[in-house]
Amino acid sequence: MSETHAEVVVVGAGAAGLFAAIHAARRGRDVLLLDGAKKVGAKILVAGGGRCNVTHHAVHERDYHASSRPVVRNVLRSFTVQDTIDFFEREGVFLKREDTGKLFPTTDRARTVLDALLHAAEHSGVRLEHPRRVLGSKQTEMGFELQTSTTPVQARRMILATGGRALPKSGSDGLGYSIAESFGHTTTDRIFPALVPLVLPGGHAFRDIAGIALPAILTVVASTGKHLADTQGDLLLTHFGISGPAALDISHAWRDAFEDDHEVRILANLLPKQTIEETDASIRSAGGRTIQAWLKEHFPARLAGALLDLSGTPSQTICTHLTKSQRHAIRSCIHEAALRLEGDRGWHHAEVTMGGVPLSEVKWQTMESRVKDGLFLCGEILDVDGRIGGFNFQWAWASGYLAGNSA
């Protein structure tokens, strides 16, 4: 059986893998990039609603969940947001900053970003072969031998950029963890979907008013009453539960807490621009208006109806006739709507993976494995996941850059 040879083999042609391959090839290495998908870059193409949120204007280690934030900080400093902007400009992709701080290509097309990366890889001499799935790998005297869906590959060095388990149709099905573990690596105990929509119990009033979006603050609260995490952003009510940036951002903290405490809940503040005291005062001064009319002044009619249902208040009650307990119930549903979630929408709807190979098992200066010389890891396979807004791409660019340059 004939074999393929390369100095560096990169497994996975997503954002981190493409970036690693490009920079390894630009250092003069013979680079083979393998991917099991018929069409590479699926995650890039669906990111940001098909526009690809390339990065964020301000990126800090606190924007990430990780086993070591100092390592995240050092990696991000090695390839900055400005470095990302400069790289894509050299490849003909110009980025624009939106009010949220997100940076998108001026074309508003994710294909522009993927095409630039593929062109840069080809121009640098990267040999991209797909669909050619890597099935496993073993150590040899010369480095690594990879078993693939066709013929074996011999390489001196290997970069694992397989992703985690999110969006498995893109090829991220957890195989990278098995390969890493075969060389002595471990993975975190918790590997779950992150940046994923959350599911409310059937029959919850919010599930009957799908399509309503509004600004909100979401807070994860333990059964003891302790506030564990919060986030602010747009919330989307859906036929299954909650989605939108706020729900996706809080999903990691909710899942992490839920694994320890099944009584954990999320409190939703649906009127974040005013305090609970201001809401109470506004209701008390509403005079002869009904509570339904007052609610419709602040919320879409369907949401106003759902809040009445949740509070148990008759819709035609005059505001001045509300009892103290009724008024407290309404304001609690507005500012502290308690959501007990059944779970999340799973890997097929998740944008990233929570958990992975611990950062303590790589040397951050190079992204080389501490347990196997010549093995490098970058991107989502590592125990790093950022909040929504381009942060996960910035981690991919930075860690891929270090791995490629070092390999």
C-alpha positions as CSV (number, residue, x, y, z in Angstrom):
1,M,0.0,0.0,0.0
2,S,1.5,3.4,-1.0
3,E,2.0,6.0,1.6
4,T,1.8,9.8,1.7
5,H,4.7,11.6,3.3
6,A,4.8,15.1,4.8
7,E,6.9,17.1,7.2
8,V,3.8,18.4,9.0
9,V,0.3,16.9,8.8
10,V,-2.6,19.0,10.0
11,V,-5.8,17.1,11.0
12,G,-8.8,19.3,10.5
13,A,-9.4,22.1,7.9
14,G,-11.5,24.4,10.1
15,A,-10.4,27.8,11.2
16,A,-7.6,26.7,13.5
17,G,-6.4,24.0,11.1
18,L,-6.3,26.2,8.0
19,F,-4.4,28.9,10.0
20,A,-1.9,26.4,11.4
21,A,-1.3,24.9,7.9
22,I,-0.8,28.3,6.3
23,H,1.7,29.4,8.8
24,A,3.6,26.1,8.9
25,A,3.9,26.2,5.1
26,R,5.0,29.9,5.2
27,R,7.9,28.7,7.3
28,G,9.0,26.5,4.5
29,R,7.6,23.2,5.7
30,D,6.0,20.6,3.5
31,V,2.4,20.6,4.9
32,L,-0.4,18.1,4.3
33,L,-3.9,19.2,5.5
34,L,-6.5,16.5,5.9
35,D,-10.2,16.8,6.5
36,G,-13.0,14.2,6.3
37,A,-15.6,16.5,5.0
38,K,-16.6,16.7,1.3
39,K,-16.8,20.5,1.7
40,V,-14.4,22.1,4.2
41,G,-15.0,25.1,6.4
42,A,-18.7,24.4,7.3
43,K,-18.4,26.1,10.6
44,I,-16.9,29.2,9.0
45,L,-19.7,29.4,6.5
46,V,-22.5,29.2,9.1
47,A,-20.9,31.5,11.6
48,G,-22.5,34.8,12.3
49,G,-25.7,33.9,10.4
50,G,-23.6,33.2,7.3
51,R,-21.6,36.4,7.6
52,C,-18.7,35.1,9.7
53,N,-17.9,37.1,12.8
54,V,-14.2,37.0,12.3
55,T,-13.2,38.5,15.6
56,H,-14.1,41.1,18.2
57,H,-12.6,44.6,18.5
58,A,-11.6,43.9,22.2
59,V,-10.6,40.4,23.3
60,H,-9.6,39.5,26.9
61,E,-9.0,36.2,28.7
62,R,-12.1,37.0,30.8
63,D,-14.2,36.5,27.6
64,Y,-13.4,32.7,27.8
65,H,-14.2,29.7,29.9
66,A,-10.9,27.8,30.3
67,S,-8.9,25.6,32.6
68,S,-6.2,28.3,32.7
69,R,-7.0,31.9,31.9
70,P,-3.3,33.0,32.1
71,V,-2.5,30.6,29.2
72,V,-5.4,32.0,27.2
73,R,-4.1,35.5,27.8
74,N,-0.6,34.6,26.7
75,V,-1.8,32.9,23.5
76,L,-4.1,35.8,22.6
77,R,-1.2,38.2,23.1
78,S,0.9,36.2,20.7
79,F,-1.5,36.9,17.8
80,T,-3.7,39.9,18.5
81,V,-6.9,41.2,17.0
82,Q,-4.9,43.7,15.0
83,D,-2.8,40.8,13.7
84,T,-6.0,39.2,12.5
85,I,-7.2,42.3,10.8
86,D,-3.8,42.7,9.1
87,F,-3.7,39.1,8.0
88,F,-7.1,39.2,6.3
89,E,-6.4,42.6,4.7
90,R,-3.3,41.1,3.1
91,E,-5.5,38.4,1.7
92,G,-8.0,41.0,0.4
93,V,-10.6,40.7,3.1
94,F,-11.5,44.0,4.8
95,L,-13.3,43.9,8.1
96,K,-15.9,46.3,9.5
97,R,-16.8,46.9,13.2
98,E,-20.4,46.9,14.2
99,D,-22.0,48.5,17.2
100,T,-21.7,45.3,19.2
101,G,-17.9,45.3,18.7
102,K,-18.1,42.3,16.3
103,L,-15.9,42.4,13.2
104,F,-17.4,41.1,9.9
105,P,-16.1,41.1,6.4
106,T,-17.4,44.2,4.5
107,T,-19.0,41.8,2.0
108,D,-21.2,40.3,4.7
109,R,-20.4,36.9,3.3
110,A,-18.7,34.1,5.2
111,R,-17.6,32.6,1.8
112,T,-15.3,35.6,1.4
113,V,-13.4,34.6,4.6
114,L,-13.2,30.9,3.7
115,D,-12.1,31.6,0.1
116,A,-9.3,33.8,1.4
117,L,-8.1,31.1,3.8
118,L,-8.2,28.4,1.1
119,H,-6.3,30.7,-1.3
120,A,-3.7,31.6,1.3
121,A,-3.2,27.8,2.0
122,E,-2.9,27.0,-1.7
123,H,-0.6,29.9,-2.4
124,S,1.6,28.9,0.6
125,G,2.0,25.4,-0.8
126,V,-0.4,23.5,1.6
127,R,-1.6,20.2,0.1
128,L,-5.3,20.0,1.1
129,E,-6.8,16.6,0.7
130,H,-10.5,16.0,1.4
131,P,-12.6,14.0,2.0
132,R,-9.8,12.0,3.6
133,R,-10.8,11.1,7.1
134,V,-8.1,10.4,9.7
135,L,-9.1,7.2,11.7
136,G,-6.2,7.1,14.1
137,S,-2.5,7.6,14.6
138,K,0.5,5.9,16.2
139,Q,4.1,6.9,17.0
140,T,6.9,5.8,14.7
141,E,10.7,6.2,14.7
142,M,10.3,9.1,12.3
143,G,7.3,10.7,14.0
144,F,3.7,9.7,13.2
145,E,1.8,7.3,11.1
146,L,-1.8,8.2,10.5
147,Q,-4.4,5.7,9.4
148,T,-6.8,7.4,6.9
149,S,-9.9,6.5,4.9
150,T,-7.5,5.9,2.0
151,T,-3.8,5.2,2.5
152,P,-1.5,5.8,5.5
153,V,0.3,9.1,6.0
154,Q,3.8,9.4,7.4
155,A,4.8,12.7,9.0
156,R,7.5,14.1,11.3
157,R,5.0,16.4,13.1
158,M,1.3,16.4,13.6
159,I,-1.1,19.3,14.5
160,L,-4.5,18.3,15.9
161,A,-7.1,20.8,14.9
162,T,-10.1,18.5,14.8
163,G,-12.5,20.7,16.8
164,G,-14.6,19.3,19.6
165,R,-18.1,17.8,19.2
166,A,-20.2,20.9,18.3
167,L,-21.9,20.8,14.9
168,P,-20.9,17.1,14.1
169,K,-22.1,17.4,10.5
170,S,-19.0,19.6,10.0
171,G,-16.7,16.7,11.0
172,S,-16.3,17.7,14.7
173,D,-17.4,14.4,16.2
174,G,-14.9,14.0,19.0
175,L,-12.4,11.9,17.1
176,G,-9.6,14.3,18.0
177,Y,-10.0,13.5,21.7
178,S,-9.4,9.8,20.9
179,I,-6.3,10.6,19.0
180,A,-5.0,12.9,21.7
181,E,-5.7,10.3,24.4
182,S,-3.9,7.6,22.4
183,F,-0.7,9.6,23.0
184,G,-1.3,10.1,26.7
185,H,-3.5,13.2,26.8
186,T,-6.6,13.5,29.0
187,T,-9.8,15.3,28.5
188,T,-11.9,17.2,31.1
189,D,-14.6,15.4,32.9
190,R,-17.2,17.7,31.5
191,I,-17.6,17.9,27.7
192,F,-20.9,19.5,26.8
193,P,-22.4,21.7,24.1
194,A,-21.8,25.4,24.6
195,L,-23.2,28.5,22.9
196,V,-26.3,26.4,22.6
197,P,-30.1,27.2,22.9
198,L,-31.8,26.1,26.1
199,V,-35.0,24.0,26.5
200,L,-37.9,25.0,28.7
201,P,-40.4,22.4,30.0
202,G,-43.4,21.7,27.7
203,G,-46.3,23.9,28.5
204,H,-44.3,26.9,29.7
205,A,-46.0,30.1,28.6
206,F,-42.9,31.4,26.8
207,R,-42.9,28.4,24.4
208,D,-46.3,29.6,23.1
209,I,-45.0,33.0,22.0
210,A,-42.2,32.0,19.7
211,G,-40.5,34.7,17.7
212,I,-40.4,37.4,20.3
213,A,-37.0,39.0,20.9
214,L,-36.1,41.6,23.5
215,P,-33.2,42.8,25.6
216,A,-32.7,40.9,28.8
217,I,-30.3,40.1,31.7
218,L,-30.0,36.4,32.5
219,T,-28.6,35.2,35.8
220,V,-27.8,31.6,36.8
221,V,-28.9,31.1,40.4
222,A,-28.1,28.0,42.6
223,S,-30.6,26.3,44.8
224,T,-29.0,28.2,47.7
225,G,-29.9,31.5,46.1
226,K,-26.3,32.3,45.2
227,H,-25.8,34.2,41.9
228,L,-23.3,32.2,39.8
229,A,-23.1,34.1,36.5
230,D,-25.0,36.6,34.5
231,T,-25.0,38.0,31.0
232,Q,-26.9,40.8,29.1
233,G,-28.0,40.8,25.5
234,D,-30.9,40.0,23.2
235,L,-33.1,37.1,24.2
236,L,-35.2,35.1,21.7
237,L,-38.3,33.2,22.8
238,T,-38.7,30.0,20.7
239,H,-41.1,27.0,20.4
240,F,-38.6,25.0,22.5
241,G,-37.4,27.5,25.0
242,I,-34.8,30.4,24.8
243,S,-32.2,31.3,22.3
244,G,-30.4,34.4,21.0
245,P,-27.1,35.9,22.2
246,A,-28.1,36.1,25.9
247,A,-29.2,32.5,26.1
248,L,-26.2,31.2,24.2
249,D,-23.8,33.1,26.3
250,I,-25.3,31.8,29.6
251,S,-25.5,28.2,28.4
252,H,-22.0,27.2,29.6
253,A,-22.5,28.6,33.1
254,W,-26.0,27.0,33.3
255,R,-24.7,23.6,32.2
256,D,-21.7,23.7,34.5
257,A,-24.0,24.6,37.5
258,F,-26.7,22.1,36.5
259,E,-24.2,19.2,36.7
260,D,-23.7,20.0,40.4
261,D,-27.2,21.2,41.3
262,H,-30.3,20.1,39.4
263,E,-32.3,22.8,41.2
264,V,-30.3,25.5,39.5
265,R,-32.4,28.0,37.6
266,I,-32.0,31.1,35.4
267,L,-33.6,34.4,36.4
268,A,-34.6,36.5,33.4
269,N,-34.9,40.3,33.8
270,L,-37.0,41.3,30.8
271,L,-37.0,45.0,31.5
272,P,-33.3,45.7,32.2
273,K,-33.5,49.5,31.6
274,Q,-35.4,50.1,34.8
275,T,-35.2,48.8,38.3
276,I,-37.8,46.6,40.0
277,E,-38.6,49.6,42.3
278,E,-39.2,51.8,39.2
279,T,-41.5,49.1,37.7
280,D,-43.5,48.9,41.0
281,A,-43.8,52.7,41.1
282,S,-44.9,52.8,37.5
283,I,-47.7,50.3,38.1
284,R,-48.9,52.0,41.2
285,S,-49.2,55.3,39.4
286,A,-51.0,53.8,36.3
287,G,-54.3,55.0,37.6
288,G,-57.4,53.5,36.0
289,R,-55.6,51.5,33.3
290,T,-55.7,47.8,33.4
291,I,-52.6,45.8,34.1
292,Q,-52.9,44.3,30.6
293,A,-52.8,47.8,29.1
294,W,-49.8,48.8,31.3
295,L,-47.9,45.6,30.2
296,K,-48.6,46.3,26.5
297,E,-46.9,49.7,26.9
298,H,-43.7,47.8,27.8
299,F,-43.9,44.5,25.9
300,P,-45.4,42.9,22.8
301,A,-49.0,41.9,23.3
302,R,-48.3,38.2,23.3
303,L,-45.5,38.5,25.9
304,A,-47.8,40.7,28.0
305,G,-50.3,37.9,28.0
306,A,-47.7,35.3,28.9
307,L,-46.6,37.5,31.9
308,L,-50.2,37.7,33.1
309,D,-50.5,33.9,32.9
310,L,-47.2,33.4,34.8
311,S,-48.2,35.9,37.5
312,G,-51.8,34.5,37.8
313,T,-53.2,38.0,37.5
314,P,-56.6,38.7,35.7
315,S,-55.9,40.8,32.6
316,Q,-58.6,43.4,33.3
317,T,-57.6,44.2,36.8
318,I,-57.3,48.0,37.3
319,C,-53.7,48.8,38.3
320,T,-54.9,50.8,41.4
321,H,-56.9,47.7,42.5
322,L,-54.0,45.3,42.4
323,T,-53.2,43.7,45.7
324,K,-49.7,44.0,47.0
325,S,-49.1,40.3,46.3
326,Q,-50.4,40.7,42.7
327,R,-48.2,43.6,42.1
328,H,-45.2,41.7,43.5
329,A,-46.0,38.7,41.4
330,I,-46.1,40.8,38.2
331,R,-42.9,42.6,38.9
332,S,-41.2,39.3,39.8
333,C,-42.3,37.9,36.4
334,I,-40.8,40.9,34.7
335,H,-37.5,41.2,36.5
336,E,-37.0,37.8,38.0
337,A,-38.8,35.3,35.7
338,A,-37.6,32.0,37.1
339,L,-36.7,29.5,34.3
340,R,-36.1,25.9,35.2
341,L,-34.6,24.4,32.1
342,E,-34.8,20.8,31.0
343,G,-31.6,20.8,29.0
344,D,-30.1,22.2,25.8
345,R,-30.6,21.6,22.1
346,G,-27.5,19.4,21.8
347,W,-24.4,19.1,19.7
348,H,-26.2,19.7,16.4
349,H,-27.3,23.2,17.5
350,A,-24.2,24.1,19.5
351,E,-21.6,26.6,18.2
352,V,-18.7,25.4,20.4
353,T,-17.7,22.7,22.9
354,M,-17.3,23.1,26.6
355,G,-14.3,21.2,27.9
356,G,-11.5,19.3,26.0
357,V,-7.8,18.7,26.4
358,P,-6.6,20.7,29.5
359,L,-4.4,23.6,28.7
360,S,-1.9,22.4,31.3
361,E,-1.0,19.6,28.8
362,V,0.4,22.0,26.2
363,K,3.2,24.5,26.1
364,W,1.4,27.7,25.4
365,Q,4.5,29.3,23.7
366,T,4.3,26.7,20.9
367,M,1.0,24.7,21.5
368,E,3.2,21.6,21.5
369,S,2.1,18.7,23.7
370,R,3.8,18.2,27.0
371,V,3.3,14.4,26.8
372,K,4.3,13.8,23.1
373,D,7.1,15.6,21.3
374,G,6.1,16.7,17.8
375,L,2.4,16.7,18.5
376,F,0.6,20.1,18.6
377,L,-2.9,21.0,19.5
378,C,-4.9,24.1,18.6
379,G,-8.5,25.5,18.4
380,E,-11.6,23.9,19.9
381,I,-10.0,20.6,20.8
382,L,-8.5,22.4,23.9
383,D,-10.4,23.3,27.0
384,V,-11.3,26.8,25.9
385,D,-14.6,28.3,24.8
386,G,-15.4,31.9,24.4
387,R,-18.6,33.9,24.6
388,I,-20.5,34.8,21.5
389,G,-19.1,37.6,19.3
390,G,-16.0,36.4,17.5
391,F,-14.0,35.3,20.5
392,N,-13.8,31.6,19.5
393,F,-12.5,32.6,16.1
394,Q,-9.8,34.7,17.7
395,W,-8.8,31.7,19.8
396,A,-8.6,29.6,16.6
397,W,-6.4,32.2,14.8
398,A,-4.1,32.7,17.7
399,S,-3.6,29.1,18.7
400,G,-3.4,28.0,15.1
401,Y,-0.8,30.6,14.4
402,L,1.4,29.4,17.3
403,A,1.0,25.8,16.4
404,G,1.8,26.3,12.7
405,N,4.8,28.5,13.3
406,S,6.2,26.1,15.9
407,A,5.6,22.9,13.9
